[in-house]
Amino acid sequence: MTAVTDQDNGNGNGDSNGGGSGKAAGDTSGRGRDGRWDDGLIARRAAAAEADEAGEAAPRAPAEDDAEPQVEAYVPSGGPLPPRLDALRELVGLSRARLDRDTLAEAGRVLDEAAARQRLSSRHTVIAVAGATGSGKSTLFNALAGAPISDTGLRRPTTSQPIACSWTDGAAGLLDRLAVPGRLRRRPHPGPAAFDEALQGLVLVDLPDHDSAATEHRDQVDRVLALVDAVIWVVDPEKYADAALHERYLRPLAGHAEVTFVVLNQTDRLPGEAADLVLDDLRRLLDEDGIALGEHGEPGATVMSLSALTGDGVPELREMIGRFVQDRTAATRRLSADIDAAAARLRPVYVAEGRPGLGERAREEFTDRLAEAVGAAAAGQAAEREWRRNAGRACGTPWLRLWRWYENRGLPGSLDRMGQALTPPEEELTARQRVEQAVRIVADDAADGLPGPWAQAVREAAFNGAKGLPEALDELAVKAGAPGASKRGGGTEAGQAAAPLGAPLGGRPAKPPRPKWWPAAVLAQVSMTLLQIFGGLWLVGQIIGVLEPGLVTPALIMLAGVVGGPLVEWSCAAAIRGPARRYGQDAERRLREAAAGCGRARVLDPVAAELVRYREVRERYVTVTEFSTTGR
């Protein structure tokens, strides 16, 4: 057994892997800035000797404490890991305003650990040896290293701190990350195990017992297991079914099967075929834990039996580890499994049931409710009646108009001194309740099926936008252009129906347009009136003797005026039905569109923006989980 050098012993001076402080990050060729090979202290001494022979002043070799850490940048395998990490990073960034910190804590930890691992050597594979008290994990650790590096014995617990054995230089950064003390960093004893080409790049870490009575030992196990590239679980025939092992470690790490070895140790204590029976039962338990077993060439956990004490099965395990190390994908697989675990925890807050969103039907129903609340239909009907009333005034007989004026003159109205109609408080309250109900229904429709945080965000966007919506609808009712909508004191039905939410008062009523045939109708009505007056004066003149007697002609003229006036009025009433109806429909449409535009700007657009944000994070989540089972 040989101890590592001070540089690899954790003095904080970095790896001896490649080249002095001038080596570029990510350069695995071992060349310095001048293109020459630089392999640590030996190379610098060789350069100094060449400089002395050439008569040049050789630069001072930096002291051990002054040497900069030599870190080999992580080289991605070219798989889907980089886009998944980018998607997870964007996912966390887009979700910070919608999800609490605890929900995103695991994803943030995975990103931090991935960034830290990618900055370190990709030529090394860190494998932890974990197990329960008395399982023989330290004995297996020594057997793999070819020397008694880790203490073994009957005293429990024997291993109190992580012990590392590195087969090659350049692993100091990885061991610093694991917080392995420098005095506990070792190199394998010179021999077949140390010079095995397949193990070059292996960093083996012996952990304390995971079931130790000392709490700090269990804490160290949990901390290191979250950082290593792979783990070898050592179980014995007595504790292989221990609930603490399966429930605390194996079951939660079922997604890390490809970087997991499960070794049944101490088979020398089992007689006959008992070892095979115990191994089969162990496989059954692992299958119940959800751990995929790497059998028949399929990816999954490696399960085997051996005896670290007698050496039976150790060469086979060493060969498997050698192939695993030379594959150089353990770190990528571990990070990918970590992403899978983080994505599985985040699934409830990103995966919706069904297809949430705002459909055309929900939008139309929202518009209908706002139109009902603002009184668009009533405003249209009032506008139609106002149009007919104006037409009646223009085309009706003067005697009928005079009679109507006389009737309306003495009727008590609900007008104040300024002639302004007052909206009943209960009508205003009902209209506001309709608006609130419309907002609540459209928010529920949009949030239906969304995960809890995003559904809450959609509802908050709708309710925040709805603040002041009734007042805005009031103003729109005034500006919509319906007759009497701005003349709340005119006593018209349009004035009360078009602005039922307490709209501001004031302004002049919008008069309906006058058709081109109205002057002809008015002229005809005037002519009928003149005929009545002329015939009446003629008859009066005959009665008082001013004119010659002859009742037929003046009577016929007066009768023509009397009959012609109502006939003209009836004809105009029939002619104004279509234009009046179209005018009322146009008033209703204008008010409906104005209410829809206000509701869209204040409620639907903020809700749609939240739904777009959810779709963005949903796409990022799909990218994160796209290669969760394949392509690693």
C-alpha positions as CSV (number, residue, x, y, z in Angstrom):
1,M,0.0,0.0,0.0
2,T,1.3,3.4,-0.9
3,A,-0.1,6.7,0.2
4,V,-0.9,9.4,-2.3
5,T,1.4,12.4,-2.8
6,D,0.7,15.6,-1.0
7,Q,-0.8,17.0,-4.1
8,D,-3.3,14.2,-4.3
9,N,-3.6,14.0,-0.5
10,G,-6.0,16.9,-0.2
11,N,-3.7,19.9,0.6
12,G,-5.8,21.9,-1.8
13,N,-3.3,21.9,-4.6
14,G,-5.2,20.2,-7.3
15,D,-4.5,17.2,-9.6
16,S,-1.3,16.1,-11.0
17,N,-3.1,15.2,-14.1
18,G,-2.0,17.6,-16.5
19,G,0.0,20.4,-16.8
20,G,0.8,23.3,-14.6
21,S,-1.2,26.4,-14.2
22,G,-1.1,27.2,-17.8
23,K,-3.1,24.2,-18.9
24,A,-6.3,25.2,-20.6
25,A,-9.6,23.9,-19.1
26,G,-10.9,21.0,-21.0
27,D,-7.5,20.2,-22.6
28,T,-7.0,16.5,-22.1
29,S,-3.8,16.2,-24.2
30,G,-1.5,17.2,-21.4
31,R,0.1,20.0,-23.4
32,G,1.0,23.4,-22.0
33,R,0.5,26.8,-23.6
34,D,3.9,26.4,-25.5
35,G,2.7,23.1,-27.0
36,R,5.1,21.0,-24.9
37,W,4.1,18.0,-22.8
38,D,3.6,18.9,-19.2
39,D,2.9,16.0,-16.9
40,G,3.2,17.7,-13.5
41,L,6.3,18.0,-11.2
42,I,8.4,15.5,-13.2
43,A,7.9,17.4,-16.4
44,R,8.7,20.7,-14.7
45,R,11.9,19.3,-13.4
46,A,12.8,17.9,-16.8
47,A,12.1,21.4,-18.3
48,A,14.4,23.0,-15.6
49,A,17.2,20.5,-16.4
50,E,16.9,21.3,-20.1
51,A,17.0,25.0,-19.3
52,D,20.2,24.6,-17.2
53,E,21.9,22.7,-20.0
54,A,21.0,25.4,-22.4
55,G,22.4,28.0,-20.1
56,E,19.1,29.6,-19.5
57,A,17.7,30.6,-16.2
58,A,15.1,28.0,-15.4
59,P,11.9,29.3,-13.8
60,R,11.3,28.4,-10.2
61,A,9.1,25.3,-9.8
62,P,6.2,26.4,-7.7
63,A,5.9,24.9,-4.2
64,E,3.3,22.3,-3.4
65,D,1.2,24.9,-1.5
66,D,1.5,27.4,-4.4
67,A,0.5,25.0,-7.2
68,E,-2.9,25.8,-8.8
69,P,-5.5,23.0,-9.0
70,Q,-5.3,21.1,-12.2
71,V,-8.9,20.5,-13.2
72,E,-9.8,18.6,-16.3
73,A,-13.1,20.0,-17.7
74,Y,-16.0,17.6,-18.1
75,V,-16.4,16.4,-21.6
76,P,-20.1,15.5,-22.4
77,S,-20.8,12.2,-24.0
78,G,-22.8,13.7,-26.8
79,G,-26.0,12.3,-25.5
80,P,-29.2,14.1,-24.5
81,L,-27.9,15.3,-21.1
82,P,-26.9,18.9,-22.1
83,P,-30.3,19.8,-23.6
84,R,-32.0,18.2,-20.6
85,L,-29.9,20.3,-18.2
86,D,-30.6,23.4,-20.2
87,A,-34.3,22.7,-20.2
88,L,-34.3,22.0,-16.5
89,R,-32.4,25.3,-15.9
90,E,-35.0,27.2,-18.0
91,L,-37.8,25.4,-16.3
92,V,-36.6,26.5,-12.9
93,G,-36.1,30.0,-14.1
94,L,-39.6,30.3,-15.5
95,S,-41.2,28.7,-12.5
96,R,-39.6,30.8,-9.7
97,A,-42.5,33.3,-9.7
98,R,-45.1,30.6,-9.6
99,L,-43.7,27.8,-7.4
100,D,-42.3,28.0,-3.9
101,R,-38.6,27.5,-3.1
102,D,-39.1,24.1,-1.5
103,T,-40.7,22.7,-4.6
104,L,-37.8,23.7,-6.8
105,A,-35.1,22.9,-4.2
106,E,-34.3,19.4,-5.6
107,A,-34.1,20.6,-9.2
108,G,-31.8,23.4,-8.1
109,R,-29.6,21.0,-6.2
110,V,-29.4,18.7,-9.3
111,L,-28.3,21.7,-11.4
112,D,-25.7,22.8,-8.9
113,E,-24.3,19.3,-8.6
114,A,-24.3,18.8,-12.4
115,A,-22.4,22.0,-12.9
116,A,-19.9,21.0,-10.2
117,R,-19.4,17.6,-11.6
118,Q,-19.0,18.9,-15.2
119,R,-16.2,21.1,-14.1
120,L,-14.2,18.1,-12.9
121,S,-12.4,15.3,-14.5
122,S,-14.4,13.1,-16.9
123,R,-11.5,10.5,-17.0
124,H,-12.3,9.4,-13.5
125,T,-15.3,7.4,-12.2
126,V,-16.1,7.7,-8.5
127,I,-17.6,4.6,-7.1
128,A,-18.7,4.3,-3.4
129,V,-18.7,1.1,-1.5
130,A,-21.7,1.2,0.9
131,G,-23.2,-1.3,3.3
132,A,-24.4,-2.1,6.7
133,T,-22.4,-2.9,9.8
134,G,-20.6,-6.2,9.5
135,S,-21.5,-6.7,5.8
136,G,-17.8,-6.8,4.9
137,K,-17.7,-3.8,2.6
138,S,-14.3,-2.7,4.0
139,T,-13.0,-6.2,3.3
140,L,-14.3,-6.0,-0.3
141,F,-12.8,-2.5,-0.6
142,N,-9.4,-3.9,0.4
143,A,-9.8,-6.8,-1.9
144,L,-10.4,-4.5,-4.9
145,A,-7.5,-2.3,-3.9
146,G,-5.2,-5.3,-3.4
147,A,-4.1,-4.0,0.0
148,P,-5.6,-3.5,3.5
149,I,-6.3,0.2,3.1
150,S,-9.5,0.3,5.1
151,D,-9.5,-1.0,8.7
152,T,-11.6,-4.2,9.3
153,G,-12.4,-5.9,12.5
154,L,-15.0,-6.9,15.1
155,R,-15.3,-3.5,16.6
156,R,-18.4,-1.7,15.2
157,P,-18.5,0.6,13.5
158,T,-15.0,0.1,12.0
159,T,-15.2,2.8,9.3
160,S,-15.9,6.2,10.7
161,Q,-14.9,8.4,7.8
162,P,-14.9,8.0,4.0
163,I,-11.6,6.5,2.7
164,A,-10.7,6.9,-1.0
165,C,-8.4,5.0,-3.2
166,S,-7.5,6.5,-6.6
167,W,-5.9,4.4,-9.3
168,T,-4.6,7.4,-11.3
169,D,-3.6,11.0,-10.7
170,G,-5.9,13.9,-11.3
171,A,-8.7,13.0,-8.9
172,A,-8.0,15.6,-6.2
173,G,-10.8,17.9,-7.3
174,L,-13.3,15.0,-7.1
175,L,-12.1,14.0,-3.7
176,D,-12.3,17.7,-2.5
177,R,-15.9,17.7,-3.7
178,L,-16.5,14.6,-1.6
179,A,-14.7,16.2,1.4
180,V,-12.4,13.2,1.8
181,P,-9.6,14.3,4.1
182,G,-6.1,14.2,2.7
183,R,-4.9,11.7,5.2
184,L,-7.5,9.3,4.0
185,R,-6.6,9.4,0.3
186,R,-4.7,6.3,-0.8
187,R,-3.3,4.6,-3.9
188,P,-3.5,0.9,-4.5
189,H,-0.6,-1.3,-3.5
190,P,1.8,-1.9,-6.4
191,G,0.7,-5.1,-7.9
192,P,-1.8,-6.6,-10.4
193,A,-4.6,-4.5,-9.0
194,A,-2.7,-1.2,-9.3
195,F,-1.6,-1.8,-12.9
196,D,-4.8,-3.1,-14.2
197,E,-5.5,-1.0,-17.3
198,A,-9.2,-1.5,-17.0
199,L,-9.2,0.2,-13.5
200,Q,-7.3,3.3,-14.6
201,G,-9.5,6.2,-13.8
202,L,-11.3,4.5,-10.9
203,V,-11.8,6.3,-7.6
204,L,-13.1,3.9,-5.0
205,V,-14.6,5.3,-1.7
206,D,-15.3,3.2,1.3
207,L,-18.2,4.7,3.3
208,P,-19.1,4.4,6.9
209,D,-21.9,2.0,7.8
210,H,-25.3,3.4,6.7
211,D,-27.0,1.8,9.8
212,S,-24.3,3.1,12.3
213,A,-25.5,4.1,15.7
214,A,-23.5,7.3,15.2
215,T,-25.7,9.9,13.5
216,E,-22.7,11.7,11.9
217,H,-21.8,8.5,10.1
218,R,-25.2,8.2,8.5
219,D,-25.1,11.9,7.5
220,Q,-21.7,11.3,5.8
221,V,-23.2,8.3,3.9
222,D,-26.1,10.4,2.7
223,R,-23.9,13.3,1.6
224,V,-21.4,11.2,-0.3
225,L,-24.0,9.0,-2.0
226,A,-25.5,12.2,-3.5
227,L,-22.2,13.1,-5.1
228,V,-20.6,9.8,-6.4
229,D,-21.0,8.5,-9.9
230,A,-22.0,5.0,-8.9
231,V,-22.4,2.8,-5.8
232,I,-21.6,-0.7,-4.8
233,W,-24.1,-1.9,-2.1
234,V,-22.6,-4.8,-0.1
235,V,-25.1,-6.9,1.7
236,D,-24.7,-10.1,3.8
237,P,-26.9,-13.1,4.1
238,E,-28.3,-11.9,7.4
239,K,-29.2,-8.3,6.5
240,Y,-29.8,-8.4,2.8
241,A,-33.6,-7.9,3.4
242,D,-33.1,-5.2,6.0
243,A,-36.0,-2.7,5.7
244,A,-33.7,0.3,6.5
245,L,-31.6,-0.5,3.4
246,H,-34.5,-1.0,1.1
247,E,-36.8,1.8,2.3
248,R,-34.1,4.4,3.0
249,Y,-31.8,3.9,0.0
250,L,-32.6,1.2,-2.6
251,R,-36.2,2.1,-3.2
252,P,-35.7,5.9,-3.5
253,L,-32.7,5.3,-5.8
254,A,-34.5,2.9,-8.0
255,G,-34.1,5.2,-11.0
256,H,-30.3,5.0,-10.5
257,A,-30.2,1.3,-11.4
258,E,-27.7,1.7,-14.2
259,V,-25.1,3.1,-11.8
260,T,-25.8,0.6,-9.0
261,F,-24.1,-2.7,-8.1
262,V,-25.6,-5.0,-5.4
263,V,-23.2,-7.5,-4.1
264,L,-24.1,-10.4,-1.8
265,N,-21.0,-10.9,0.3
266,Q,-20.0,-13.7,2.7
267,T,-21.2,-16.5,0.5
268,D,-18.6,-18.7,2.1
269,R,-20.8,-18.9,5.1
270,L,-23.7,-20.4,3.1
271,P,-23.7,-24.2,2.6
272,G,-24.6,-25.8,-0.7
273,E,-27.1,-24.0,-2.9
274,A,-28.1,-21.6,-0.2
275,A,-26.1,-18.8,-1.8
276,D,-28.1,-19.2,-5.0
277,L,-31.4,-19.2,-3.1
278,V,-30.4,-16.1,-1.1
279,L,-29.3,-14.4,-4.3
280,D,-32.6,-15.2,-6.0
281,D,-34.5,-13.7,-3.0
282,L,-32.4,-10.6,-3.2
283,R,-33.3,-10.2,-6.8
284,R,-36.9,-10.5,-5.9
285,L,-36.6,-7.8,-3.3
286,L,-34.9,-5.5,-5.7
287,D,-37.6,-6.1,-8.3
288,E,-40.2,-5.1,-5.6
289,D,-38.2,-2.0,-4.9
290,G,-38.6,-1.0,-8.6
291,I,-34.9,-1.5,-9.4
292,A,-34.4,-2.8,-13.0
293,L,-31.9,-5.7,-13.1
294,G,-29.3,-5.7,-15.8
295,E,-29.9,-9.2,-17.0
296,H,-29.7,-10.6,-20.5
297,G,-27.8,-7.5,-21.8
298,E,-30.5,-5.1,-20.6
299,P,-29.6,-1.9,-18.8
300,G,-30.0,-2.0,-15.0
301,A,-28.4,-2.8,-11.7
302,T,-25.6,-5.5,-11.5
303,V,-26.4,-8.2,-9.0
304,M,-23.9,-10.9,-8.0
305,S,-22.6,-12.9,-5.1
306,L,-19.0,-13.3,-3.8
307,S,-16.8,-13.7,-0.8
308,A,-14.4,-10.9,-0.1
309,L,-12.7,-12.9,2.5
310,T,-11.8,-15.9,0.3
311,G,-11.6,-13.9,-2.9
312,D,-14.3,-16.0,-4.6
313,G,-16.1,-13.8,-7.2
314,V,-13.8,-10.7,-6.6
315,P,-12.1,-11.0,-10.0
316,E,-15.4,-11.1,-11.7
317,L,-16.5,-8.0,-9.9
318,R,-13.2,-6.2,-10.7
319,E,-13.7,-7.1,-14.4
320,M,-17.3,-5.6,-14.3
321,I,-16.0,-2.5,-12.6
322,G,-13.2,-2.2,-15.2
323,R,-15.7,-2.3,-18.1
324,F,-17.9,0.2,-16.3
325,V,-15.0,2.6,-15.7
326,Q,-13.7,2.4,-19.2
327,D,-17.1,3.2,-20.6
328,R,-16.6,6.7,-19.2
329,T,-20.4,7.3,-19.0
330,A,-21.0,6.8,-15.3
331,A,-21.1,10.5,-14.5
332,T,-23.5,11.2,-17.3
333,R,-25.8,8.3,-16.3
334,R,-25.8,9.5,-12.7
335,L,-26.7,13.0,-13.6
336,S,-29.4,11.8,-16.0
337,A,-30.9,9.7,-13.2
338,D,-30.8,12.7,-10.9
339,I,-32.7,14.7,-13.5
340,D,-35.2,11.8,-13.8
341,A,-35.8,11.9,-10.0
342,A,-36.1,15.6,-9.9
343,A,-38.6,15.5,-12.8
344,A,-40.6,12.8,-11.2
345,R,-41.0,15.0,-8.1
346,L,-42.0,18.0,-10.2
347,R,-44.5,16.1,-12.3
348,P,-47.6,17.0,-10.1
349,V,-46.9,20.7,-10.5
350,Y,-46.3,20.6,-14.3
351,V,-48.5,17.8,-15.8
352,A,-52.1,18.8,-16.3
353,E,-55.1,16.6,-16.6
354,G,-56.7,16.9,-20.0
355,R,-56.1,20.0,-22.2
356,P,-56.6,23.1,-20.1
357,G,-57.1,26.5,-21.8
358,L,-59.6,29.0,-23.0
359,G,-61.7,27.7,-25.9
360,E,-63.9,29.7,-28.1
361,R,-67.0,28.5,-26.3
362,A,-65.7,29.8,-22.9
363,R,-64.8,33.1,-24.5
364,E,-68.2,33.5,-26.1
365,E,-70.0,32.6,-22.8
366,F,-67.8,35.2,-21.0
367,T,-68.8,37.8,-23.6
368,D,-72.5,36.9,-23.3
369,R,-72.4,37.3,-19.5
370,L,-70.7,40.7,-19.7
371,A,-73.2,41.8,-22.4
372,E,-76.0,40.7,-20.1
373,A,-74.4,42.5,-17.1
374,V,-74.0,45.7,-19.1
375,G,-77.5,45.4,-20.5
376,A,-76.6,45.2,-24.2
377,A,-79.9,43.5,-25.2
378,A,-82.0,46.0,-23.3
379,A,-80.0,48.8,-24.7
380,G,-80.7,47.5,-28.2
381,Q,-84.4,47.3,-27.6
382,A,-84.4,50.7,-26.0
383,A,-82.5,52.1,-29.0
384,E,-85.1,50.5,-31.4
385,R,-88.0,52.1,-29.4
386,E,-86.2,55.4,-29.4
387,W,-85.8,55.3,-33.2
388,R,-89.5,54.5,-33.6
389,R,-90.4,57.3,-31.1
390,N,-88.3,59.8,-33.1
391,A,-89.9,58.6,-36.3
392,G,-93.3,59.0,-34.7
393,R,-92.5,62.5,-33.7
394,A,-91.5,63.4,-37.2
395,C,-94.2,61.5,-39.1
396,G,-97.1,61.6,-36.7
397,T,-100.1,63.9,-36.9
398,P,-99.6,67.1,-34.9
399,W,-102.8,66.5,-33.0
400,L,-101.6,63.1,-31.7
401,R,-98.2,64.6,-30.7
402,L,-100.0,67.4,-28.9
403,W,-102.1,64.9,-27.0
404,R,-99.1,62.9,-26.0
405,W,-97.3,66.0,-24.8
406,Y,-100.3,66.9,-22.7
407,E,-100.5,63.4,-21.2
408,N,-96.8,63.3,-20.3
409,R,-96.8,66.8,-18.9
410,G,-98.5,65.9,-15.7
411,L,-97.0,62.4,-15.1
412,P,-94.7,62.1,-12.1
413,G,-91.3,60.8,-13.1
414,S,-88.3,59.4,-11.3
415,L,-86.3,62.4,-12.2
416,D,-84.3,64.6,-10.0
417,R,-84.0,68.4,-10.4
418,M,-81.4,68.1,-13.1
419,G,-83.6,65.6,-15.1
420,Q,-81.2,62.7,-14.4
421,A,-82.5,59.2,-14.0
422,L,-81.3,57.4,-10.9
423,T,-80.3,53.7,-11.2
424,P,-81.8,51.7,-8.3
425,P,-79.1,50.4,-5.9
426,E,-80.3,46.8,-6.1
427,E,-80.1,46.9,-9.9
428,E,-76.5,48.2,-9.7
429,L,-75.6,45.5,-7.1
430,T,-77.1,42.8,-9.3
431,A,-75.1,43.9,-12.3
432,R,-71.9,43.9,-10.3
433,Q,-72.6,40.4,-9.1
434,R,-73.1,39.3,-12.7
435,V,-69.7,40.7,-13.7
436,E,-68.0,38.9,-10.7
437,Q,-69.8,35.7,-11.6
438,A,-68.7,35.9,-15.2
439,V,-65.1,36.4,-14.2
440,R,-65.2,33.6,-11.7
441,I,-66.7,31.2,-14.3
442,V,-64.2,32.0,-17.0
443,A,-61.3,31.7,-14.5
444,D,-62.5,28.3,-13.4
445,D,-62.9,27.2,-17.0
446,A,-59.3,28.3,-17.8
447,A,-57.9,26.7,-14.7
448,D,-59.7,23.4,-15.0
449,G,-57.2,20.6,-15.2
450,L,-54.2,22.7,-14.5
451,P,-51.8,21.8,-11.6
452,G,-52.5,23.6,-8.4
453,P,-49.9,26.4,-8.6
454,W,-50.7,27.3,-12.2
455,A,-54.5,27.1,-11.6
456,Q,-54.0,29.5,-8.7
457,A,-51.9,31.9,-11.0
458,V,-54.7,31.8,-13.6
459,R,-57.4,32.7,-11.1
460,E,-55.3,35.5,-9.6
461,A,-54.7,36.9,-13.1
462,A,-58.4,36.9,-13.7
463,F,-59.4,38.4,-10.4
464,N,-56.7,41.1,-10.5
465,G,-57.8,42.1,-14.0
466,A,-61.4,42.2,-12.9
467,K,-60.7,44.9,-10.4
468,G,-62.4,48.1,-11.8
469,L,-64.2,46.1,-14.5
470,P,-67.7,47.2,-13.5
471,E,-66.7,50.8,-13.5
472,A,-65.0,50.4,-16.9
473,L,-68.2,48.8,-18.3
474,D,-70.2,51.8,-16.9
475,E,-68.0,54.1,-19.0
476,L,-68.4,52.0,-22.0
477,A,-72.2,52.0,-21.7
478,V,-72.0,55.8,-21.9
479,K,-69.6,55.9,-24.8
480,A,-71.1,52.9,-26.8
481,G,-73.4,55.2,-28.8
482,A,-76.7,53.8,-27.8
483,P,-79.5,56.4,-27.7
484,G,-80.0,57.8,-24.3
485,A,-77.1,55.9,-22.9
486,S,-75.4,59.1,-21.8
487,K,-78.7,60.8,-21.0
488,R,-79.5,59.0,-17.7
489,G,-81.9,61.8,-16.8
490,G,-83.9,61.7,-20.0
491,G,-86.3,59.1,-18.6
492,T,-85.7,56.8,-21.6
493,E,-85.5,53.0,-21.2
494,A,-82.3,53.0,-23.2
495,G,-80.7,55.4,-20.7
496,Q,-81.4,53.0,-17.8
497,A,-80.8,49.7,-19.6
498,A,-77.6,50.7,-21.4
499,A,-75.8,51.7,-18.2
500,P,-77.1,49.6,-15.4
501,L,-73.8,49.6,-13.4
502,G,-73.9,53.2,-12.2
503,A,-72.3,54.9,-15.2
504,P,-71.2,58.6,-15.0
505,L,-74.0,61.0,-15.9
506,G,-73.9,63.9,-18.3
507,G,-73.6,64.4,-22.0
508,R,-76.3,64.8,-24.7
509,P,-78.4,62.0,-26.1
510,A,-77.3,60.5,-29.4
511,K,-80.1,61.1,-31.9
512,P,-81.0,58.3,-34.4
513,P,-80.2,59.1,-38.1
514,R,-83.0,60.4,-40.2
515,P,-83.8,58.3,-43.4
516,K,-84.0,60.1,-46.7
517,W,-87.7,59.6,-47.0
518,W,-88.5,61.3,-43.8
519,P,-88.7,64.8,-45.4
520,A,-91.3,63.5,-47.9
521,A,-93.3,61.9,-45.1
522,V,-93.1,65.1,-43.0
523,L,-94.2,67.1,-46.1
524,A,-97.1,64.7,-46.7
525,Q,-98.1,65.0,-43.0
526,V,-97.9,68.8,-43.2
527,S,-100.0,68.7,-46.4
528,M,-102.6,66.5,-44.6
529,T,-102.7,68.9,-41.7
530,L,-103.1,71.9,-44.1
531,L,-105.9,70.2,-45.8
532,Q,-107.7,69.7,-42.5
533,I,-107.1,73.3,-41.6
534,F,-108.2,74.6,-45.1
535,G,-111.3,72.4,-45.1
536,G,-112.2,73.4,-41.6
537,L,-111.8,77.1,-42.3
538,W,-113.9,76.7,-45.5
539,L,-116.7,75.2,-43.5
540,V,-116.5,77.8,-40.8
541,G,-116.7,80.5,-43.5
542,Q,-119.8,79.0,-44.9
543,I,-121.4,78.7,-41.5
544,I,-120.9,82.3,-40.7
545,G,-121.9,83.3,-44.2
546,V,-118.7,84.7,-45.4
547,L,-118.5,82.1,-48.2
548,E,-121.1,80.6,-50.4
549,P,-122.8,77.5,-49.1
550,G,-121.4,74.1,-50.4
551,L,-120.5,71.5,-47.8
552,V,-119.4,68.7,-50.1
553,T,-116.1,70.2,-51.3
554,P,-114.7,71.5,-48.0
555,A,-116.0,68.4,-46.3
556,L,-114.2,66.2,-48.7
557,I,-111.0,68.2,-48.4
558,M,-111.2,68.1,-44.6
559,L,-111.9,64.4,-44.7
560,A,-108.9,63.8,-46.9
561,G,-106.7,65.5,-44.4
562,V,-108.2,63.7,-41.5
563,V,-107.9,60.3,-43.1
564,G,-104.6,61.1,-44.9
565,G,-102.7,62.1,-41.7
566,P,-103.2,58.7,-39.9
567,L,-102.7,56.9,-43.1
568,V,-99.3,58.6,-43.6
569,E,-98.4,57.9,-40.0
570,W,-99.4,54.2,-40.4
571,S,-97.4,53.9,-43.6
572,C,-94.3,55.5,-41.9
573,A,-94.8,53.1,-38.9
574,A,-94.7,50.1,-41.3
575,A,-91.7,51.6,-43.1
576,I,-89.6,52.2,-40.0
577,R,-89.8,48.7,-38.5
578,G,-86.8,47.4,-40.5
579,P,-84.6,50.4,-40.0
580,A,-85.5,50.6,-36.3
581,R,-84.7,47.0,-35.7
582,R,-81.4,47.3,-37.5
583,Y,-80.6,50.4,-35.5
584,G,-81.4,48.6,-32.2
585,Q,-79.3,45.6,-33.3
586,D,-76.4,47.9,-34.2
587,A,-76.6,49.6,-30.8
588,E,-76.6,46.2,-29.0
589,R,-73.7,45.0,-31.1
590,R,-71.6,48.1,-30.3
591,L,-72.2,47.8,-26.6
592,R,-71.6,44.1,-26.7
593,E,-68.3,44.5,-28.6
594,A,-67.2,47.3,-26.2
595,A,-67.9,45.1,-23.2
596,A,-66.1,42.2,-24.9
597,G,-63.1,44.3,-25.6
598,C,-63.0,45.6,-22.0
599,G,-63.3,42.0,-20.7
600,R,-60.7,40.7,-23.1
601,A,-58.1,43.4,-22.2
602,R,-58.7,43.1,-18.4
603,V,-59.4,39.4,-17.9
604,L,-59.0,37.2,-21.0
605,D,-55.6,38.5,-22.0
606,P,-53.9,38.1,-18.6
607,V,-55.4,34.7,-18.3
608,A,-54.1,33.8,-21.8
609,A,-50.7,35.1,-20.8
610,E,-50.6,32.8,-17.8
611,L,-51.7,29.8,-20.0
612,V,-48.9,30.7,-22.5
613,R,-46.4,30.7,-19.6
614,Y,-47.7,27.3,-18.4
615,R,-47.3,25.9,-22.0
616,E,-43.7,27.2,-22.1
617,V,-42.8,25.5,-18.8
618,R,-44.7,22.4,-19.9
619,E,-42.6,22.2,-23.1
620,R,-39.4,22.6,-21.0
621,Y,-40.6,19.8,-18.7
622,V,-41.3,17.5,-21.7
623,T,-37.7,18.1,-22.9
624,V,-36.4,17.3,-19.4
625,T,-38.3,14.0,-19.3
626,E,-38.0,13.2,-23.0
627,F,-35.0,10.8,-22.5
628,S,-35.9,9.6,-19.0
629,T,-35.9,6.0,-19.9
630,T,-33.9,5.8,-23.1
631,G,-31.1,7.6,-24.8
632,R,-28.9,8.0,-21.7
